[in-house]
């Protein structure tokens, strides 16, 4: 089958899109990826068997995307590009990555009536509520998460199949739209076996932290990710664990707040801001750590989504310390791969770190449980089977 994936962003990088597309290619499908370009990237090329088709965009279109369901201009502009993409590639099915571009796709598809798979990477209407520009004028008054929620439900009803990333997200959708329950498919974000089987160790990272008890955080460092809790916990942990070091690999525009917190608490010697690093170095950072964390704040998005980092941590047999955001709490407790702390609770976070610090056998046991789960049950090669089945049966 010729599958047209629609992504309103540059590509690469996008691990989920790439994982899905490559798996479909390996199972005999042709995948054409519609994506955007803002510079001099190639208009057309093949990456890992994915046939990339890039369409020129600009800053104005990007800004209009936030207003996709306030005014129809963004959808109109994208619809023209998508119509051209469909005509040129002669695709037989459409795969929409998230809802921002969904209306443009449905409009472009009106005459052709190709089957549509809607892939919900996030609970977008809830994620939007967390965006800084929606907390103040003018975004607060011109962008409505409620309107996006209504659109999301409209698009789900129109789709032939709907993919979501966690059981909790599926439960939420099934409760909101019980009549659409049969079209829901679980395809979680997981890691490929190559992440833990085919990598190179950077010895400089292992050497740098060889005398530390490293608490590691990987990924986006926005305040809602809960890193402030981990930083605050160091004020007491440094007295109990003199060699403790919080290593933060990632970045966000809110990093200035985190760095100010470290400075005010006089914790500079106990926190390393490594910034965003090449993904090829992630394995080395994980190997250098003793505990890996995901201290997410609870909200309607975090409660139904897994952070991909927890599977990266688990694949190297590292014990987890995660907040009680529902999806990750359920998973970690089910697998017995780590400990759970109450979100934003500095004392609880500290106590759980100390429990892990004091018992190396506990760290080893929890780490091995996670490794076994990821390497044999919850890697992409296993979880992608439902995606393949979906497309093999799309016309049945």
C-alpha positions as CSV (number, residue, x, y, z in Angstrom):
1,X,0.0,0.0,0.0
2,X,1.1,3.6,-0.7
3,X,0.8,5.4,2.6
4,X,1.0,9.2,2.8
5,X,2.2,10.4,6.2
6,X,1.4,14.1,7.0
7,X,3.7,16.0,9.3
8,X,3.5,19.8,9.7
9,X,7.1,20.1,10.8
10,X,10.6,19.5,9.4
11,X,11.9,16.0,9.2
12,X,14.2,14.7,10.5
13,X,14.2,14.5,13.5
14,X,11.0,12.9,14.7
15,X,11.6,9.5,16.3
16,X,8.0,8.4,16.4
17,X,7.3,9.3,12.7
18,X,10.5,7.6,11.7
19,X,9.9,4.5,13.7
20,X,6.4,4.1,12.3
21,X,7.4,4.8,8.7
22,X,10.5,2.5,8.7
23,X,8.4,-0.4,10.2
24,X,5.8,0.0,7.5
25,X,8.5,0.1,4.8
26,X,10.1,-3.1,6.2
27,X,6.7,-4.8,6.0
28,X,6.3,-4.1,2.3
29,X,4.5,-0.7,2.2
30,X,5.6,2.4,0.4
31,X,5.7,5.4,2.7
32,X,5.7,9.0,1.4
33,X,6.2,11.6,4.1
34,X,4.8,15.1,3.6
35,X,6.8,17.6,5.8
36,X,7.8,21.2,5.8
37,X,11.0,23.0,5.1
38,X,12.1,26.4,6.3
39,X,15.5,26.6,4.6
40,X,17.5,25.0,1.8
41,X,16.8,21.3,2.6
42,X,16.3,19.0,-0.3
43,X,12.8,19.0,-1.8
44,X,12.8,15.3,-2.2
45,X,15.0,12.5,-0.8
46,X,14.9,9.0,0.6
47,X,15.8,8.4,4.3
48,X,15.8,4.8,5.6
49,X,13.4,3.8,2.8
50,X,11.0,6.7,3.6
51,X,10.3,8.9,0.5
52,X,10.5,12.4,1.9
53,X,8.6,15.2,0.1
54,X,9.3,18.7,1.6
55,X,7.1,21.7,1.0
56,X,8.3,25.3,1.6
57,X,6.9,27.1,4.6
58,X,7.8,30.3,6.5
59,X,7.6,32.0,9.9
60,X,4.1,33.4,9.2
61,X,2.7,30.0,8.4
62,X,4.3,28.6,11.6
63,X,2.7,31.3,13.7
64,X,-0.6,30.8,12.0
65,X,-0.5,27.1,13.0
66,X,-1.3,28.2,16.6
67,X,-4.5,29.8,15.2
68,X,-5.5,26.8,13.1
69,X,-8.8,26.5,14.8
70,X,-9.3,30.2,15.4
71,X,-9.1,31.3,11.8
72,X,-9.0,28.9,8.8
73,X,-6.0,30.5,7.0
74,X,-3.4,27.9,8.1
75,X,-5.6,25.0,7.1
76,X,-6.3,26.6,3.7
77,X,-2.5,27.1,3.1
78,X,-1.6,23.6,4.1
79,X,-4.5,22.1,2.1
80,X,-3.0,23.4,-1.1
81,X,0.3,21.7,-0.4
82,X,-1.3,18.5,0.7
83,X,-3.5,18.3,-2.4
84,X,-0.4,18.6,-4.5
85,X,1.3,15.9,-2.4
86,X,-1.6,13.5,-2.8
87,X,-1.8,14.1,-6.6
88,X,2.0,13.7,-7.1
89,X,2.5,10.5,-5.0
90,X,-0.8,8.8,-5.9
91,X,-1.1,7.5,-2.3
92,X,-3.8,5.1,-1.2
93,X,-4.1,6.0,2.5
94,X,-3.5,9.1,4.7
95,X,-1.7,9.0,8.1
96,X,-2.1,12.3,10.0
97,X,0.4,13.0,12.7
98,X,-1.5,15.0,15.3
99,X,-4.5,17.3,15.0
100,X,-3.0,20.7,14.1
101,X,-2.9,19.8,10.4
102,X,-5.9,17.4,10.4
103,X,-8.5,19.8,9.0
104,X,-6.3,20.6,6.1
105,X,-5.9,16.9,5.4
106,X,-9.6,16.2,5.6
107,X,-10.3,19.1,3.3
108,X,-7.7,18.0,0.7
109,X,-9.2,14.5,0.9
110,X,-12.8,15.4,0.3
111,X,-12.9,14.4,-3.4
112,X,-10.6,11.4,-3.1
113,X,-12.1,9.9,0.1
114,X,-8.9,7.9,0.9
115,X,-8.9,6.0,4.2
116,X,-7.5,8.1,7.1
117,X,-5.5,7.0,10.1
118,X,-5.3,9.7,12.8
119,X,-2.2,9.4,15.0
120,X,-2.5,11.3,18.3
121,X,1.0,11.8,19.7
122,X,-0.3,13.9,22.6
123,X,-3.5,15.0,24.3
124,X,-3.0,18.2,22.4
125,X,-5.9,20.3,23.8
126,X,-4.5,19.6,27.3
127,X,-0.9,20.2,26.3
128,X,-1.9,23.6,24.9
129,X,-3.1,24.8,28.3
130,X,0.5,24.5,29.5
131,X,2.0,26.7,26.8
132,X,3.3,30.0,28.2
133,X,1.8,32.1,25.3
134,X,-1.7,30.8,26.3
135,X,-1.3,32.1,29.8
136,X,-1.2,35.8,28.7
137,X,-2.5,38.3,26.2
138,X,-3.2,37.9,23.4
139,X,-3.0,34.1,23.2
140,X,-5.2,33.6,26.2
141,X,-8.1,35.3,24.4
142,X,-7.7,34.1,20.8
143,X,-6.6,30.5,21.2
144,X,-9.2,28.1,22.8
145,X,-8.1,24.6,24.0
146,X,-11.8,23.8,24.2
147,X,-12.2,24.5,20.5
148,X,-9.2,22.3,19.8
149,X,-10.9,19.6,21.9
150,X,-14.1,19.8,19.9
151,X,-12.0,19.6,16.7
152,X,-10.1,16.6,18.0
153,X,-13.4,14.8,18.6
154,X,-14.6,15.7,15.1
155,X,-11.5,14.4,13.5
156,X,-11.7,11.1,15.5
157,X,-15.2,10.6,14.3
158,X,-14.1,11.1,10.7
159,X,-11.1,8.8,10.9
160,X,-11.1,5.2,9.9
161,X,-8.6,4.3,12.6
162,X,-7.2,6.3,15.6
163,X,-3.8,5.6,17.1
164,X,-2.9,6.7,20.7
165,X,0.3,6.3,22.7
166,X,-0.8,4.9,26.0
167,X,-3.6,2.7,27.5
168,X,-4.6,5.7,29.7
169,X,-5.0,7.9,26.7
170,X,-7.1,5.3,25.0
171,X,-9.3,5.0,28.1
172,X,-9.8,8.7,28.0
173,X,-10.8,8.8,24.4
174,X,-13.1,5.7,24.8
175,X,-14.9,7.5,27.7
176,X,-15.3,10.7,25.7
177,X,-16.4,9.0,22.5
178,X,-17.8,5.5,23.3
179,X,-19.2,5.1,19.8
180,X,-15.6,5.3,18.3
181,X,-14.1,2.8,20.7
182,X,-13.7,0.1,18.1
183,X,-11.4,2.2,15.9
184,X,-8.9,3.0,18.7
185,X,-5.4,1.3,18.4
186,X,-2.5,1.4,20.9
187,X,0.9,2.1,19.5
188,X,3.1,3.5,22.4
189,X,6.3,5.4,22.0
190,X,9.0,2.8,22.7
191,X,12.7,2.4,21.7
192,X,14.2,0.3,19.0
193,X,16.5,-2.6,20.1
194,X,19.3,-0.8,18.3
195,X,19.3,1.8,21.2
196,X,20.6,-0.8,23.7
197,X,22.2,-3.2,21.2
198,X,24.1,-1.0,18.8
199,X,25.8,2.0,20.5
200,X,29.3,3.4,21.3
201,X,30.3,4.3,24.8
202,X,31.9,7.7,25.4
203,X,34.5,7.0,28.0
204,X,34.9,10.7,28.8
205,X,31.4,10.8,30.2
206,X,32.0,7.6,32.3
207,X,35.3,9.0,33.6
208,X,33.7,12.4,34.4
209,X,31.2,10.9,36.7
210,X,33.0,7.8,38.0
211,X,33.2,9.2,41.6
212,X,29.6,10.5,41.7
213,X,26.3,9.1,42.6
214,X,24.5,10.3,39.5
215,X,20.8,11.1,39.4
216,X,20.1,11.5,35.7
217,X,17.4,13.4,33.8
218,X,17.2,13.2,30.0
219,X,15.0,15.3,27.7
220,X,12.9,18.4,27.6
221,X,13.6,20.5,30.7
222,X,10.4,22.6,30.8
223,X,9.3,23.4,34.3
224,X,6.3,21.0,34.0
225,X,8.8,18.2,33.8
226,X,9.4,18.6,37.5
227,X,13.2,19.1,37.6
228,X,12.7,21.9,40.3
229,X,11.7,19.1,42.7
230,X,14.9,17.2,42.1
231,X,17.0,20.4,42.5
232,X,15.3,21.4,45.8
233,X,15.8,17.8,47.1
234,X,19.6,18.3,46.8
235,X,19.6,20.8,49.7
236,X,19.3,17.8,52.0
237,X,20.5,15.0,49.9
238,X,24.0,16.5,49.6
239,X,24.5,16.1,53.3
240,X,23.5,12.4,53.2
241,X,25.1,11.7,49.8
242,X,28.3,13.9,49.5
243,X,29.1,12.5,46.1
244,X,25.6,13.1,44.7
245,X,25.3,14.9,41.3
246,X,22.1,15.8,39.4
247,X,23.0,15.6,35.7
248,X,20.5,17.2,33.4
249,X,20.8,16.4,29.7
250,X,18.4,18.5,27.7
251,X,17.2,22.1,27.5
252,X,14.2,24.4,27.3
253,X,13.6,28.2,27.3
254,X,12.8,27.9,31.0
255,X,16.3,26.8,31.9
256,X,17.2,30.2,33.2
257,X,14.7,29.6,36.1
258,X,16.3,26.2,36.9
259,X,19.8,27.7,36.9
260,X,18.7,30.6,39.1
261,X,17.2,28.1,41.6
262,X,20.6,26.2,41.6
263,X,22.4,29.5,42.2
264,X,20.1,30.6,45.0
265,X,20.4,27.3,46.8
266,X,24.1,27.3,46.3
267,X,24.0,23.9,44.6
268,X,26.4,24.6,41.7
269,X,28.7,21.8,42.7
270,X,25.9,19.3,42.7
271,X,24.1,20.0,39.4
272,X,25.5,19.7,35.9
273,X,23.5,21.3,33.1
274,X,24.8,19.5,30.1
275,X,22.4,21.1,27.6
276,X,21.1,19.2,24.6
277,X,23.4,16.4,23.6
278,X,23.6,14.2,20.5
279,X,21.3,11.2,21.0
280,X,24.3,9.0,20.4
281,X,25.6,10.1,23.9
282,X,22.4,9.1,25.8
283,X,23.6,5.6,26.4
284,X,26.8,6.8,28.0
285,X,25.0,9.2,30.3
286,X,22.6,6.4,31.4
287,X,25.5,4.1,32.0
288,X,27.2,6.7,34.2
289,X,24.1,7.1,36.4
290,X,22.8,5.3,39.4
291,X,19.2,6.5,39.4
292,X,17.2,7.9,36.5
293,X,14.2,10.2,37.0
294,X,11.0,11.4,35.4
295,X,9.5,13.8,38.1
296,X,6.6,15.0,35.9
297,X,4.0,17.3,37.3
298,X,0.5,15.8,37.1
299,X,-1.9,17.1,34.5
300,X,-4.3,15.7,32.0
301,X,-1.5,15.2,29.4
302,X,1.2,13.7,31.7
303,X,-1.4,11.4,33.3
304,X,-2.0,9.7,30.0
305,X,1.5,9.7,28.4
306,X,4.8,7.9,28.8
307,X,8.0,9.9,28.5
308,X,10.2,7.9,26.1
309,X,13.2,8.5,28.4
310,X,11.8,5.9,30.9
311,X,12.3,3.1,28.4
312,X,15.8,4.4,27.5
313,X,16.6,4.2,31.2
314,X,15.1,0.8,31.7
315,X,16.9,-0.7,28.7
316,X,20.2,-0.3,30.6
317,X,18.9,-1.7,33.9
318,X,18.7,1.5,35.7
319,X,16.2,1.9,38.6
320,X,13.7,4.6,38.0
321,X,12.3,7.3,40.3
322,X,9.1,8.7,38.8
323,X,6.3,11.0,40.0
324,X,2.8,9.7,40.4
325,X,1.6,10.9,37.0
326,X,-0.8,8.0,36.3
327,X,0.6,6.4,33.2
328,X,4.2,6.2,34.3
329,X,3.2,5.3,37.9
330,X,1.1,2.3,36.6
331,X,3.8,1.1,34.3
332,X,6.7,1.4,36.8
333,X,4.7,-0.4,39.6
334,X,3.4,-3.1,37.2
335,X,7.0,-3.9,36.1
336,X,8.5,-3.2,39.5
337,X,11.2,-1.1,37.8
338,X,11.5,1.7,40.3
339,X,10.0,3.8,43.0
340,X,7.2,6.4,42.8
341,X,7.2,9.8,44.6
342,X,4.3,12.2,45.0
343,X,4.6,15.0,42.4
344,X,6.2,18.2,43.5
345,X,6.9,16.6,46.9
346,X,10.6,17.4,47.7
347,X,10.6,15.3,50.9
348,X,9.1,12.3,49.3
349,X,11.5,12.5,46.4
350,X,14.4,12.8,48.8
351,X,13.3,9.8,50.8
352,X,13.0,7.6,47.7
353,X,16.5,8.7,46.5
354,X,17.9,7.7,49.9
355,X,16.1,4.4,49.9
356,X,17.8,3.6,46.6
357,X,21.1,4.9,47.6
358,X,21.2,2.8,50.8
359,X,20.4,-0.4,48.9
360,X,22.4,-1.4,45.9
361,X,20.7,-4.8,45.8
362,X,17.4,-2.9,45.4
363,X,18.8,-0.8,42.6
364,X,20.0,-3.9,40.8
365,X,16.7,-5.7,41.2
366,X,14.5,-2.8,40.0
367,X,16.9,-2.1,37.2
368,X,16.9,-5.7,36.0
369,X,13.1,-5.9,36.1
370,X,13.0,-2.9,33.8
371,X,15.6,-4.2,31.4
372,X,13.8,-7.5,31.1
373,X,10.5,-5.8,30.3
374,X,11.9,-3.4,27.7
375,X,14.3,-5.8,25.9
376,X,11.7,-8.6,25.6
377,X,8.3,-7.1,25.7
378,X,8.1,-3.4,25.3
379,X,10.6,-2.4,22.6
380,X,9.5,-1.0,19.2
381,X,9.9,-4.3,17.4
382,X,7.1,-5.7,19.6
383,X,4.8,-2.7,20.1
384,X,4.8,-1.8,16.4
385,X,3.0,-5.0,15.5
386,X,-0.4,-3.4,16.1
387,X,0.5,-0.7,13.6
388,X,1.4,-3.3,11.0
389,X,-1.8,-5.2,11.6
390,X,-3.8,-2.0,11.3
391,X,-2.5,-1.3,7.8
392,X,-2.6,-4.9,6.7
393,X,-6.3,-4.9,7.5
394,X,-7.2,-1.3,6.6
395,X,-9.3,-2.2,3.6
396,X,-11.0,-5.2,5.2
